[in-house]
Amino acid sequence: MHVFLTGGTGFVGSAVLRRLLDEGHRVTALVRSEASAARVAAAGAAALPGDITDAAWLARRMAEADAAIHTAATGDATSAQVDASIAAAAREAFAGTEKSYVHTSGVWMYGSGDAVTERTPFAPVAPLAWRQPIERDVLAVPARTAIVVPGVVYGYGVGIPLVIAGAPRTASGALTLPGDGTQRWITVHVDDLADLYSRLLERGEGGSYWIASDGANPNVRTLGEAASRAAGTDGAVAPESAEETRRRLGAFAEGLLRSQSATGAKARSELGWNPTRPSLAEELEHGSYAPGR
């Protein structure tokens, strides 16, 4: 299969790229720089320089592929424009076909809850509210569209878990937690997540959400204690108030303070998806986030 991929040099996108190539797919990855083009080519994919906000141009390039996956995330004021552009391009390129388009969302689109599923009402953190209308447009495309909803993505010592692994220490050496530590996070290893994207290309139903959760749902205190032990401070942690977390981390804090749990049951039962990588707690204490790794 020929797959058009955005974000192929990012944290999630690079894992998706590896997975697709390992499975024998031909990948064209959209890039913005010569350095990114070189990385994509070195991995074994075709690099396509271009402007992700040019929906008309994107549609023509996407139409040449059998499927498309969007993982690019700028994380700045252009995020809404980027997602709107790719959604418009997918409609133009894939409407009325059996081609697959897989779009990326995130669990902070849902509110706090102990049993978050694809049917849970949306309650996005304020900085992500722009996603809702764009995702409605994606699901309305008459093609095999799917939206992946990853939990906190971890692996290879990067991503959101650095908020814990690299948290400031108190004078006594305790690791500072975001919030009081009782909140639970939905988590997924980036390689397990890449497997879910791959499965959706051929087996996902159209017009649907898919939550990517390894089912561990650790609380933040457990994660902090694991990181503290890895740093040689015997699991010592120091909770902080929500207000302190907001001052320290800004708007990003709202998602970190939410308490969410999910099993990812839909992907498991309908796609045979089975996360197998070490848990985030294991990665923090013994794996890629541990000092010296």
Secondary structure as GFF3:
##gff-version 3
##sequence-region A 1 293
A	DSSP	beta_strand	2	6	.	.	.	ID=ss1
A	DSSP	alpha_helix	11	22	.	.	.	ID=ss2
A	DSSP	beta_strand	26	31	.	.	.	ID=ss3
A	DSSP	alpha_helix	34	43	.	.	.	ID=ss4
A	DSSP	beta_strand	46	49	.	.	.	ID=ss5
A	DSSP	alpha_helix	55	63	.	.	.	ID=ss6
A	DSSP	beta_strand	67	70	.	.	.	ID=ss7
A	DSSP	alpha_helix	79	94	.	.	.	ID=ss8
A	DSSP	beta_strand	100	104	.	.	.	ID=ss9
A	DSSP	three_ten_helix	107	109	.	.	.	ID=ss10
A	DSSP	three_ten_helix	126	128	.	.	.	ID=ss11
A	DSSP	alpha_helix	131	140	.	.	.	ID=ss12
A	DSSP	beta_strand	144	150	.	.	.	ID=ss13
A	DSSP	beta_strand	152	154	.	.	.	ID=ss14
A	DSSP	alpha_helix	162	165	.	.	.	ID=ss15
A	DSSP	beta_strand	175	176	.	.	.	ID=ss16
A	DSSP	beta_strand	187	189	.	.	.	ID=ss17
A	DSSP	alpha_helix	190	203	.	.	.	ID=ss18
A	DSSP	beta_strand	208	212	.	.	.	ID=ss19
A	DSSP	alpha_helix	220	230	.	.	.	ID=ss20
A	DSSP	beta_strand	237	238	.	.	.	ID=ss21
A	DSSP	alpha_helix	242	249	.	.	.	ID=ss22
A	DSSP	three_ten_helix	250	252	.	.	.	ID=ss23
A	DSSP	alpha_helix	253	256	.	.	.	ID=ss24
A	DSSP	alpha_helix	265	271	.	.	.	ID=ss25
A	DSSP	alpha_helix	280	286	.	.	.	ID=ss26
###
